[in-house]
Amino acid sequence: MKFLKIIAIVFLFSHLLSNDSYSQNDGAGNTGLSFLKTGVGSRSLSMGEAYSSVTEDASAFFYNPARLKFGAKTNV
């Protein structure tokens, strides 16, 4: 019976200590679906996504939808 208590205590402490090590992970929460953080359009990416005032193509819908009015041509 004493052996069973020791095993239970060791299991409990090891379980509690392992949860702390998981919470110290620097990459927690940003590993899944990271491809969704990629910007839209090669020109906007080359400008560091500072593109909201100069949009003249189809990526205007993503950065500044009001700027679509100033597009001189149609884009796909």
C-alpha positions as CSV (number, residue, x, y, z in Angstrom):
1,M,0.0,0.0,0.0
2,K,2.9,2.3,0.8
3,F,4.4,1.5,-2.6
4,L,1.2,2.5,-4.3
5,K,1.1,5.9,-2.5
6,I,4.7,6.6,-3.6
7,I,3.9,5.7,-7.2
8,A,0.8,8.0,-7.1
9,I,2.8,10.9,-5.6
10,V,5.6,10.5,-8.2
11,F,3.1,10.4,-11.0
12,L,1.3,13.5,-9.7
13,F,4.4,15.5,-9.4
14,S,5.7,14.5,-12.7
15,H,2.4,15.4,-14.3
16,L,2.4,18.8,-12.7
17,L,6.0,19.6,-13.6
18,S,5.4,18.6,-17.2
19,N,2.6,21.1,-17.7
20,D,4.9,23.9,-16.7
21,S,7.4,22.9,-19.3
22,Y,4.8,23.0,-22.0
23,S,3.7,26.5,-21.0
24,Q,7.3,27.8,-21.4
25,N,7.3,26.9,-25.1
26,D,8.1,30.0,-27.2
27,G,6.4,28.7,-30.3
28,A,3.1,28.0,-28.6
29,G,0.1,29.0,-30.6
30,N,1.8,30.1,-33.8
31,T,2.7,26.9,-35.5
32,G,-0.5,25.9,-37.1
33,L,-1.8,27.5,-40.3
34,S,1.1,30.0,-40.5
35,F,0.7,30.2,-44.3
36,L,-2.5,32.3,-43.7
37,K,-0.3,35.1,-42.5
38,T,1.3,35.6,-45.9
39,G,0.4,38.9,-47.5
40,V,-1.4,39.4,-50.8
41,G,0.5,40.4,-54.0
42,S,4.2,40.5,-54.8
43,R,4.3,44.3,-55.0
44,S,2.7,44.8,-51.6
45,L,5.0,42.2,-50.0
46,S,8.1,43.9,-51.5
47,M,6.9,47.2,-50.0
48,G,6.6,45.6,-46.6
49,E,2.8,45.5,-46.8
50,A,2.7,49.4,-46.6
51,Y,0.5,49.4,-49.6
52,S,-2.9,50.9,-48.7
53,S,-2.5,54.3,-50.4
54,V,-0.9,53.1,-53.7
55,T,-3.1,50.1,-54.6
56,E,-4.1,50.0,-58.2
57,D,-4.6,46.3,-58.8
58,A,-6.8,43.5,-57.5
59,S,-4.9,43.4,-54.1
60,A,-6.6,46.7,-53.3
61,F,-9.6,44.7,-52.1
62,F,-7.4,43.3,-49.3
63,Y,-5.6,46.4,-48.3
64,N,-8.0,49.3,-49.0
65,P,-11.3,48.5,-50.6
66,A,-12.2,52.2,-51.1
67,R,-9.1,52.4,-53.4
68,L,-10.7,50.1,-56.0
69,K,-12.5,53.1,-57.6
70,F,-9.2,54.5,-58.8
71,G,-8.1,51.4,-60.8
72,A,-7.7,52.2,-64.5
73,K,-7.9,48.6,-65.7
74,T,-9.5,45.3,-64.7
75,N,-7.5,42.7,-62.9
76,V,-8.1,39.1,-62.1
